[in-house]
Amino acid sequence: MVAKNILVLGGGNGGTIISNKLRRELPEEKWNITVIDGDNRHIYQPGLLMVPFNLDDPRKIVKPRNKFLKPGVNFVQDYALLIDIESKKVTTKRGHVFPYDFLVISTGCSVQPSVDNGLEEAMGGNAFTFYTLDGAIALSKALKSYQGGRLVVNISSLPIKCPVAALEFSFLADWYFKKRGIRDKVDIEFVTPAPGIFAKPKAASVLTKIAEQKNVKVRTNWCLGTVNAQEKWIENIRGDERIEYDLLVSVPSTLGDESIRNSGLGDNKGYIPTDPHTLQAKGHGRIYVLGDASDVPTSKAGSAVHYQANVVARNILSEVNDSAPAPLYDGHAT
Ligand SMILES: Cc1cc2nc3c(=O)[nH]c(=O)nc-3n(C[C@H](O)[C@H](O)[C@H](O)COP(=O)(O)OP(=O)(O)OC[C@H]3O[C@@H](n4cnc5c(N)ncnc54)[C@H](O)[C@@H]3O)c2cc1C
């Protein structure tokens, strides 16, 4: 008997959890489980928020990916380029072709500064992001030599992963500059396209008070149009309001993976239309979407991925046993 194939694209949070869960339940002689990820480093992303303030060591938040995968899960270091839904095959950057019986897409999302006018050119000069490992390390150096001025923490557009991380950064910056004894020389402003400081009203009212106590100015409903690194300002999308900065900490626009867009599976930002309850790709049998890659209306967060992985595992196991997938996911993220 030839074993069937469960193919998992992306071996981050979602890809790791689902592969290990399914490996526990499915016999190796009947089911191959293969994870494809082009990057062999598993980066613990919440640690990226700590790196700029020297509260975490970059070497400690990066581990080899296969350290987390159970024996019996195959790991292939390669990038998926194209998903052919008709023939149920995935072609990779190295030219390999992987057939699948079930496909789990967990390719996440990533910041793309080139999407925002002027931001890419500003990066590494007076603008930084802590959403990548290199960016977080560069920002820690920039903060160390910063002697004061206007620090603007800006989210370019929504959605982003970990929606609260930029606000946390602003609060940590208050602590960091106090510790360095130069808080009175730094103005901190948090600028977001969201209508409020936080989505949930009770938490929003508490966080607003904390921002006031910490003297962090909050500007909402502000969508980025342009970054001018030379003149050190950002302008809103309507072009009628500018904010000056000395140091810009940016969460650039975020997109789903290119392979999703190339395969015609994504919306205009590369997120996959996904049934919010069964977590199946809409209109595509035997394809499940897990985590940040989907358009499910919940937080793009590791905590949400954890709950979603339970549902995807249950539904794949149901289908393996010839039962229908069930609408089990309720948007849970905490
Ligand atoms: C600064 C920061 C702080 C955060 N803090 C928190 C927090 O406190 N709590 C929380 O719950 N969440 C937090 N998150 C969010 C959390 O890390 C993500 O939501 C979570 O990792 C999503 O899991 P995922 O599997 O969908 O994607 P990821 O874990 O990002 O994994 C995606 C994987 O897919 C791979 N990949 C992409 N494209 C391809 C391709 N074409 N072929 C093969 N492989 C591919 C990538 O290399 C990557 O390994 C934070 C994120 C950041 C950036």
The ligand as an SDF file (V2000), in Angstrom:
LIG
                    3D

 53 58  0  0  0  0  0  0  0  0999 V2000
    7.1170   41.4650   17.0260 C   0  0  0  0  0  0  0  0  0  0  0  0
    6.0910   40.3750   17.1470 C   0  0  0  0  0  0  0  0  0  0  0  0
    5.5520   40.0700   18.3740 C   0  0  0  0  0  0  0  0  0  0  0  0
    4.6000   39.0590   18.4970 C   0  0  0  0  0  0  0  0  0  0  0  0
    4.0920   38.7960   19.7320 N   0  0  0  0  0  0  0  0  0  0  0  0
    3.1310   37.8430   19.8580 C   0  0  0  0  0  0  0  0  0  0  0  0
    2.5840   37.5370   21.1580 C   0  0  0  0  0  0  0  0  0  0  0  0
    2.9860   38.0920   22.1780 O   0  0  0  0  0  0  0  0  0  0  0  0
    1.6030   36.5910   21.2070 N   0  0  0  0  0  0  0  0  0  0  0  0
    1.1460   35.9380   20.0920 C   0  0  0  0  0  0  0  0  0  0  0  0
    0.2670   35.0950   20.2250 O   0  0  0  0  0  0  0  0  0  0  0  0
    1.6480   36.2220   18.8780 N   0  0  0  0  0  0  0  0  0  0  0  0
    2.6280   37.1400   18.7220 C   0  0  0  0  0  0  0  0  0  0  0  0
    3.1530   37.4170   17.4870 N   0  0  0  0  0  0  0  0  0  0  0  0
    2.5410   36.8110   16.2760 C   0  0  0  0  0  0  0  0  0  0  0  0
    2.9750   35.3740   16.0390 C   0  0  0  0  0  0  0  0  0  0  0  0
    4.3780   35.2470   16.0330 O   0  0  0  0  0  0  0  0  0  0  0  0
    2.3940   34.9440   14.6820 C   0  0  0  0  0  0  0  0  0  0  0  0
    1.0340   35.2850   14.6220 O   0  0  0  0  0  0  0  0  0  0  0  0
    2.5480   33.4520   14.4880 C   0  0  0  0  0  0  0  0  0  0  0  0
    3.9130   33.1240   14.3980 O   0  0  0  0  0  0  0  0  0  0  0  0
    1.7940   33.0020   13.2370 C   0  0  0  0  0  0  0  0  0  0  0  0
    2.0640   31.6650   12.9750 O   0  0  0  0  0  0  0  0  0  0  0  0
    2.0060   31.1490   11.4510 P   0  0  0  0  0  0  0  0  0  0  0  0
    2.3460   29.7130   11.5020 O   0  0  0  0  0  0  0  0  0  0  0  0
    0.7520   31.5710   10.8110 O   0  0  0  0  0  0  0  0  0  0  0  0
    3.1810   31.9600   10.7310 O   0  0  0  0  0  0  0  0  0  0  0  0
    4.7220   31.9520   11.0730 P   0  0  0  0  0  0  0  0  0  0  0  0
    4.9920   31.4560   12.4340 O   0  0  0  0  0  0  0  0  0  0  0  0
    5.2050   33.3310   10.7410 O   0  0  0  0  0  0  0  0  0  0  0  0
    5.3320   30.8990   10.0570 O   0  0  0  0  0  0  0  0  0  0  0  0
    5.2590   31.0610    8.6680 C   0  0  0  0  0  0  0  0  0  0  0  0
    6.3590   30.2000    8.0630 C   0  0  0  0  0  0  0  0  0  0  0  0
    6.1240   30.0400    6.6720 O   0  0  0  0  0  0  0  0  0  0  0  0
    7.3620   30.0610    5.9910 C   0  0  0  0  0  0  0  0  0  0  0  0
    7.0880   30.4010    4.6050 N   0  0  0  0  0  0  0  0  0  0  0  0
    6.5620   31.5490    4.1120 C   0  0  0  0  0  0  0  0  0  0  0  0
    6.4100   31.4500    2.7890 N   0  0  0  0  0  0  0  0  0  0  0  0
    6.8260   30.2070    2.4300 C   0  0  0  0  0  0  0  0  0  0  0  0
    6.9050   29.5020    1.1990 C   0  0  0  0  0  0  0  0  0  0  0  0
    6.5250   30.0650    0.0580 N   0  0  0  0  0  0  0  0  0  0  0  0
    7.3810   28.2510    1.2160 N   0  0  0  0  0  0  0  0  0  0  0  0
    7.7800   27.6590    2.3630 C   0  0  0  0  0  0  0  0  0  0  0  0
    7.7310   28.2740    3.5510 N   0  0  0  0  0  0  0  0  0  0  0  0
    7.2610   29.5310    3.5840 C   0  0  0  0  0  0  0  0  0  0  0  0
    8.1760   31.1180    6.7430 C   0  0  0  0  0  0  0  0  0  0  0  0
    9.5640   30.9160    6.5470 O   0  0  0  0  0  0  0  0  0  0  0  0
    7.7460   30.8330    8.1870 C   0  0  0  0  0  0  0  0  0  0  0  0
    8.6150   29.9370    8.8310 O   0  0  0  0  0  0  0  0  0  0  0  0
    4.1640   38.3680   17.3420 C   0  0  0  0  0  0  0  0  0  0  0  0
    4.7300   38.6570   16.0960 C   0  0  0  0  0  0  0  0  0  0  0  0
    5.6840   39.6370   15.9980 C   0  0  0  0  0  0  0  0  0  0  0  0
    6.3040   39.9400   14.6400 C   0  0  0  0  0  0  0  0  0  0  0  0
  1  2  1  0
  2  3  1  0
  2 52  2  0
  3  4  2  0
  4  5  1  0
  4 50  1  0
  5  6  2  0
  6  7  1  0
  6 13  1  0
  7  8  2  0
  7  9  1  0
  9 10  1  0
 10 11  2  0
 10 12  1  0
 12 13  2  0
 13 14  1  0
 14 15  1  0
 14 50  1  0
 15 16  1  0
 16 17  1  0
 16 18  1  0
 18 19  1  0
 18 20  1  0
 20 21  1  0
 20 22  1  0
 22 23  1  0
 23 24  1  0
 24 25  2  0
 24 26  1  0
 24 27  1  0
 27 28  1  0
 28 29  2  0
 28 30  1  0
 28 31  1  0
 31 32  1  0
 32 33  1  0
 33 34  1  0
 33 48  1  0
 34 35  1  0
 35 36  1  0
 35 46  1  0
 36 37  1  0
 36 45  1  0
 37 38  2  0
 38 39  1  0
 39 40  1  0
 39 45  2  0
 40 41  1  0
 40 42  2  0
 42 43  1  0
 43 44  2  0
 44 45  1  0
 46 47  1  0
 46 48  1  0
 48 49  1  0
 50 51  2  0
 51 52  1  0
 52 53  1  0
M  END
$$$$
